[in-house]
Amino acid sequence: MSEAQLYTKQYSTNLELALQQTSTKIVDKFETAMYTGEKVSPVQYLDPIEVSEITGRNEPMPETATNYERRWIAPRSFDLPLYLNEEDLLKTIVDPKSTQIEAQRAAFMRNRDNFGYAAFFGDALIGKDGTTTVSWATEAAATPAGSQIVLQTVGSSGGSTAVGLNVAKLVEMRAILETNDVDLDVEEVFVGINAKANKDLLKEAQIISRDFNDSLVLKSGRVERFMGFTFVPFQRIATDGTYLRLPVWTKKGMHFARWSELQTNVQKSIERRGHPWQLYAKETQNSTRVDAKRVGEIKITAS
């Protein structure tokens, strides 16, 4: 008998998810609520009103006009069915169902963030019955600050060259929020950054030097907080075609609406030959921008 006949085969019983985002990064920093109905209005804003001075006796009572703005959001439903054939299960020594369910959940968490990110700069529903849309460009230009967008050239030498994320852009964004009367002592301000934006900040002396900071702003090589901003790691930052669009927001500026919790079900699919296991998951949700004065955009170079 040859030695080769004595050889054995050993297989790992470990089944792990490939590298991926498995939890929400963005929408868990929005205001959130559960709803029913084909369309809901999560918030209604009353524009600021001002007092008037009494200058004489027995004057006619003036009428103060009040202007309301209603925001709307419509549900969107998503599902993800997976099938595990019984014959395939017989050929493996691990049961992959729990890992598949974990992968399903991770996909839904990423989907929530994808739509949350899109809501920063997408159209928002407004009006009496939510049939009118308003664009980010329109809202960003109509706030007290004049614009909610910090351009890609801010902080560059001469102010004409596109550069990455820097302290000057953060200073400009903070001034925008303050001009809009956002109370930065009360509301936490978040900035979504990817690995490239974080690398940009690590080149800034004001970030990495103790000479400029009372406390360390880095955590495990990542900028966590600086100038009152909390940095949120999010790798799927999109571009406007050329420049990356970093979102800036407070919790009151964005809303994550749910019409159902994430529903999962594992059962045999008797409609299919071989009766495979069906792992089904579904949820109904959506996000929207509710207050442009509390939202901003920082443009940076993509490379």
Helices and strands as residue ranges (DSSP letters): G 3-6, G 27-29, E 31-34, E 40-46, E 68-73, E 76-84, H 86-90, H 97-121, E 124-126, E 132-134, H 136-140, E 149-150, G 157-159, H 167-179, E 189-193, H 195-201, H 205-208, E 218-219, E 222-223, E 225-226, E 229-233, E 244-250, G 251-253, E 254-258, E 263-268, E 277-289, G 292-294, E 295-300
